[in-house]
Amino acid sequence: MLSAFFRFGILFAGYSLLDTRMSRVLDQEVEVLLDGEARSRLPLVRQLLIYLDPFALFKDASQGPAPARERALSYNRTMRWMLLPYMRRWIVIAASLALLISPAEAAAAQQGLFAIPVAAVAVGCCIAITVSAITFAVYLLLGNKSV
């Protein structure tokens, strides 16, 4: 269940996602990253990715033998509480961007140069709403024991 932000962070750091040994290291690394002191030693770009990526601290429950997948799913269900701060964070980001759209549209009406920033703010708002919705859906699904 590696998310797009986390995959970008791995590629940015120069790792190959095709290496299965790297996948095992990532599952162990996730537990280490739960410690705030360990996260504080990371580069700023990686800290930013962890701050914005709701699924960076979850394990991949789609690969490996059945017992490993079950352990990863159990870990993810136990740690689902971590999604709540991410939902709040992305809702605040979406609301902030939504509040910026109206003044930016007024500025774009006066000068056409502001049309591109208005579009960027609107797209950012849509992305933030989507991330919030997906995070909420995953939160509900991880709480469902029958899945």
Rosetta silent file (secondary structure, phi, psi, omega in degrees, C-alpha in Angstrom):
SEQUENCE: MLSAFFRFGILFAGYSLLDTRMSRVLDQEVEVLLDGEARSRLPLVRQLLIYLDPFALFKDASQGPAPARERALSYNRTMRWMLLPYMRRWIVIAASLALLISPAEAAAAQQGLFAIPVAAVAVGCCIAITVSAITFAVYLLLGNKSV
SCORE:     score description
SCORE:     0.000 S_00000001
   1 L     0.000   39.465  176.653    0.000    0.000    0.000 S_00000001
   2 L   -71.489  130.048 -176.967    2.807    2.385   -0.849 S_00000001
   3 L   -88.499  170.128 -176.367    1.325    5.659   -1.854 S_00000001
   4 H   -62.991  -41.163  178.507    2.335    7.911   -4.705 S_00000001
   5 H   -60.544  -44.701 -176.414    4.035   10.468   -2.450 S_00000001
   6 H   -68.152  -40.605  177.697    6.077    7.759   -0.760 S_00000001
   7 H   -61.303  -42.226  177.380    7.014    6.146   -4.070 S_00000001
   8 H   -60.528  -42.142  179.397    8.175    9.521   -5.316 S_00000001
   9 H   -62.614  -37.477  178.690   10.213    9.928   -2.150 S_00000001
  10 H   -69.221  -45.603  178.928   11.852    6.547   -2.674 S_00000001
  11 H   -64.118  -36.789  178.752   12.634    7.290   -6.297 S_00000001
  12 H   -63.921  -34.216 -179.986   13.853   10.719   -5.273 S_00000001
  13 H   -81.732   -6.047  175.202   16.194    9.073   -2.781 S_00000001
  14 L    94.501   13.888  179.180   17.540    6.793   -5.525 S_00000001
  15 L   -90.270  156.028  176.714   15.979    3.471   -4.510 S_00000001
  16 L  -100.517  129.267  178.802   14.474    0.980   -6.927 S_00000001
  17 L   -75.649  -13.870 -177.545   10.898   -0.109   -6.272 S_00000001
  18 L   -80.538  -12.799 -177.834   11.488   -3.322   -8.168 S_00000001
  19 L   -81.356  118.326 -178.361   13.837   -4.691   -5.520 S_00000001
  20 H   -70.122  -29.664  176.368   11.919   -7.014   -3.155 S_00000001
  21 H   -63.093  -36.834  179.248   14.579   -6.635   -0.484 S_00000001
  22 H   -64.795  -34.810  178.448   13.870   -2.902   -0.528 S_00000001
  23 H   -63.298  -41.974  177.802   10.195   -3.662    0.100 S_00000001
  24 H   -65.967  -39.595  178.306   11.088   -5.596    3.258 S_00000001
  25 H   -63.120  -39.535 -179.893   13.369   -2.775    4.378 S_00000001
  26 H   -63.680  -39.571  178.028   10.546   -0.285    3.825 S_00000001
  27 H   -63.363  -38.134  177.272    8.191   -2.302    6.040 S_00000001
  28 H   -71.843  -36.560 -179.113   10.789   -2.240    8.818 S_00000001
  29 H   -64.560  -32.610 -179.497   11.513    1.439    8.167 S_00000001
  30 H   -59.137  -43.398 -179.617    7.844    2.308    8.663 S_00000001
  31 H   -66.824  -34.701  178.082    7.996    1.177   12.284 S_00000001
  32 H   -67.555  -36.558 -177.578   11.154    3.196   12.869 S_00000001
  33 H   -70.757  -10.471  176.244    9.492    6.306   11.416 S_00000001
  34 L   -67.890  -22.596  177.795    6.794    6.188   14.089 S_00000001
  35 L   -80.968  123.621 -178.643    9.400    7.655   16.431 S_00000001
  36 H   -61.103  -33.909  179.180    9.433   11.452   16.135 S_00000001
  37 H   -66.914  -38.242  177.955   13.151   11.601   16.862 S_00000001
  38 H   -65.895  -39.497  178.860   13.911    9.252   13.961 S_00000001
  39 H   -66.913  -32.121 -177.649   11.778   11.379   11.641 S_00000001
  40 H   -68.098  -19.546  178.805   13.552   14.543   12.744 S_00000001
  41 L   -86.519   -4.474 -179.613   16.842   13.187   11.377 S_00000001
  42 L   -77.212  157.913  173.587   15.394   12.776    7.885 S_00000001
  43 L   -62.384  155.109 -175.686   16.009   15.298    5.096 S_00000001
  44 H   -58.921  -38.504 -179.825   13.441   18.083    4.868 S_00000001
  45 H   -62.742  -43.170  179.696   11.970   16.791    1.589 S_00000001
  46 H   -67.034  -38.607  176.881   11.317   13.375    3.134 S_00000001
  47 H   -62.262  -40.773  178.267    9.780   14.978    6.231 S_00000001
  48 H   -63.935  -41.405  178.181    7.467   16.988    3.994 S_00000001
  49 H   -62.559  -41.851  178.590    6.443   13.834    2.119 S_00000001
  50 H   -67.483  -36.688  179.958    5.653   12.067    5.395 S_00000001
  51 H   -64.258  -36.895 -176.003    3.735   15.134    6.622 S_00000001
  52 H   -95.561  -22.151 -174.228    1.497   15.197    3.546 S_00000001
  53 L   -90.287  110.070 -177.617    1.252   11.488    2.680 S_00000001
  54 L   -65.025  -21.889 -173.161   -1.496    9.794    4.697 S_00000001
  55 L  -109.774   11.141 -177.682   -0.235    6.324    3.852 S_00000001
  56 L   -67.411  -27.885 -176.577    3.524    6.769    4.296 S_00000001
  57 L  -100.897   17.926  176.835    3.514    5.135    7.719 S_00000001
  58 L  -106.385  157.749  179.767    1.483    2.096    6.672 S_00000001
  59 L   -93.273  155.588  178.512    2.802   -1.268    5.525 S_00000001
  60 L   -80.319  110.588 -178.541    2.242   -2.837    2.125 S_00000001
  61 L   -99.609   17.156 -177.609   -0.377   -5.555    2.646 S_00000001
  62 L  -109.044   -5.258 -176.909   -0.574   -6.550   -1.025 S_00000001
  63 L  -128.374  157.890  176.665    2.745   -8.365   -1.435 S_00000001
  64 L    97.258  178.798  178.687    4.518  -11.288    0.136 S_00000001
  65 L   -67.395  162.391 -175.875    3.356  -14.565    1.610 S_00000001
  66 H   -55.664  -44.321  179.441   -0.067  -14.786    3.248 S_00000001
  67 H   -62.929  -36.045  178.700    1.203  -14.554    6.866 S_00000001
  68 H   -68.031  -39.758  177.540    3.207  -11.397    6.020 S_00000001
  69 H   -65.047  -39.477  178.762    0.166   -9.829    4.338 S_00000001
  70 H   -65.696  -40.427  177.540   -1.991  -10.667    7.367 S_00000001
  71 H   -64.359  -41.310  179.395    0.591   -9.116    9.724 S_00000001
  72 H   -64.945  -42.060  179.015    0.760   -5.995    7.567 S_00000001
  73 H   -65.297  -40.497  177.355   -3.043   -5.712    7.460 S_00000001
  74 H   -62.982  -42.780  176.995   -3.232   -6.175   11.229 S_00000001
  75 H   -60.815  -46.175 -179.015   -0.583   -3.477   11.690 S_00000001
  76 H   -62.891  -38.668  178.160   -2.477   -1.136    9.347 S_00000001
  77 H   -67.250  -38.248  178.456   -5.741   -1.719   11.216 S_00000001
  78 H   -65.337  -36.550 -175.045   -4.006   -1.036   14.517 S_00000001
  79 L   -95.851   13.126 -177.052   -2.474    2.183   13.192 S_00000001
  80 H   -63.616  -21.674  178.032   -5.565    3.507   11.405 S_00000001
  81 H   -58.469  -24.640 -179.937   -5.880    6.238   14.056 S_00000001
  82 H   -65.666  -19.285 -178.897   -2.975    7.965   12.273 S_00000001
  83 H   -72.760  -24.375 -177.891   -5.315    8.799    9.400 S_00000001
  84 H   -61.920  -47.836  176.291   -7.369   11.219   11.505 S_00000001
  85 H   -62.690  -34.216  178.123   -4.681   13.957   11.699 S_00000001
  86 H   -67.087  -39.494  177.079   -4.059   13.537    7.968 S_00000001
  87 H   -61.668  -46.523  178.254   -7.779   13.970    7.248 S_00000001
  88 H   -59.764  -44.520 -178.478   -7.859   17.144    9.333 S_00000001
  89 H   -59.362  -47.483 -177.090   -4.687   18.406    7.655 S_00000001
  90 H   -72.916  -29.528  175.414   -6.023   17.850    4.132 S_00000001
  91 H   -67.728  -40.096  176.896   -9.432   19.329    4.990 S_00000001
  92 H   -64.478  -41.142  177.815   -7.682   22.481    6.250 S_00000001
  93 H   -62.440  -45.441  179.767   -5.592   22.593    3.068 S_00000001
  94 H   -62.518  -43.698 -179.732   -8.737   22.183    0.929 S_00000001
  95 H   -65.035  -41.039  178.756  -10.602   24.864    2.883 S_00000001
  96 H   -62.198  -44.826  179.566   -7.676   27.283    2.659 S_00000001
  97 H   -67.391  -36.427  178.036   -7.398   26.799   -1.082 S_00000001
  98 H   -64.012  -37.162  177.920  -11.172   27.125   -1.490 S_00000001
  99 H   -69.731  -24.687  178.929  -11.043   30.467    0.327 S_00000001
 100 H   -79.920  -19.474 -174.505   -8.287   31.629   -2.024 S_00000001
 101 H   -63.961  -46.079 -176.134  -10.272   30.890   -5.174 S_00000001
 102 H   -62.158  -50.646  177.691  -12.699   33.828   -4.898 S_00000001
 103 H   -64.610  -33.463  179.382  -10.104   36.603   -4.426 S_00000001
 104 H   -68.935  -34.739  176.308   -7.911   35.017   -7.072 S_00000001
 105 H   -66.584  -38.513  177.762  -10.837   34.995   -9.514 S_00000001
 106 H   -63.824  -40.375  177.590  -11.440   38.667   -8.822 S_00000001
 107 H   -67.005  -37.150  179.087   -7.788   39.388   -9.558 S_00000001
 108 H   -67.940  -29.736  177.950   -7.989   37.282  -12.732 S_00000001
 109 H   -67.588  -32.243  179.145  -10.995   39.312  -13.887 S_00000001
 110 H   -78.828  -42.786  179.685   -8.880   42.468  -13.675 S_00000001
 111 L  -134.892  128.963 -178.142   -5.753   41.019  -15.254 S_00000001
 112 H   -64.724  -16.597 -179.467   -5.588   37.869  -17.337 S_00000001
 113 H   -62.629  -26.168 -177.491   -2.165   37.075  -15.897 S_00000001
 114 H   -85.062   -0.070 -178.244   -3.832   35.719  -12.755 S_00000001
 115 H   -65.440  -39.077 -179.450   -5.872   33.104  -14.630 S_00000001
 116 H   -67.700  -45.672  175.518   -3.155   30.446  -14.349 S_00000001
 117 H   -61.611  -34.677  177.010   -2.717   30.831  -10.565 S_00000001
 118 H   -62.067  -44.887  178.880   -6.520   30.642  -10.157 S_00000001
 119 H   -63.317  -40.055  179.359   -6.540   27.366  -12.074 S_00000001
 120 H   -64.459  -40.969  178.320   -3.625   26.063   -9.976 S_00000001
 121 H   -65.308  -42.030  179.586   -5.435   26.945   -6.736 S_00000001
 122 H   -64.978  -42.534  177.518   -8.626   25.260   -7.976 S_00000001
 123 H   -64.471  -42.474  177.246   -6.753   22.117   -8.996 S_00000001
 124 H   -60.498  -39.885  177.813   -4.965   22.078   -5.636 S_00000001
 125 H   -63.851  -44.127  178.341   -8.300   22.373   -3.864 S_00000001
 126 H   -62.740  -40.589  178.165   -9.706   19.455   -5.874 S_00000001
 127 H   -64.245  -43.276 -179.988   -6.646   17.345   -5.080 S_00000001
 128 H   -63.872  -39.802  177.303   -6.940   18.137   -1.370 S_00000001
 129 H   -64.734  -41.048  179.498  -10.642   17.189   -1.365 S_00000001
 130 H   -64.901  -45.200  178.696   -9.818   13.942   -3.169 S_00000001
 131 H   -61.855  -40.907  177.601   -7.022   13.046   -0.742 S_00000001
 132 H   -61.448  -45.065 -178.761   -9.374   13.771    2.177 S_00000001
 133 H   -65.423  -43.079  179.549  -12.096   11.568    0.704 S_00000001
 134 H   -65.722  -41.394  178.838   -9.719    8.685   -0.036 S_00000001
 135 H   -62.753  -41.220  177.720   -8.195    8.925    3.433 S_00000001
 136 H   -64.140  -42.668  179.239  -11.674    8.822    4.982 S_00000001
 137 H   -63.041  -42.898  178.684  -12.636    5.796    2.859 S_00000001
 138 H   -65.531  -38.914  177.101   -9.459    3.936    3.862 S_00000001
 139 H   -58.545  -45.322  178.969  -10.109    4.827    7.506 S_00000001
 140 H   -66.495  -42.599 -178.942  -13.573    3.261    7.260 S_00000001
 141 H   -66.004  -37.912  178.261  -12.311    0.201    5.375 S_00000001
 142 H   -69.547  -22.871  176.985   -9.537   -0.482    7.880 S_00000001
 143 H   -80.560  -15.944  179.963  -12.138   -0.363   10.649 S_00000001
 144 L   -84.957  113.801 -176.079  -14.213   -3.031    8.915 S_00000001
 145 L   -74.967  -19.012 -176.452  -13.055   -6.454   10.188 S_00000001
 146 L   -80.763  -11.768 -178.471  -14.850   -8.418    7.449 S_00000001
 147 L   -86.001    0.000    0.000  -12.688   -7.030    4.644 S_00000001
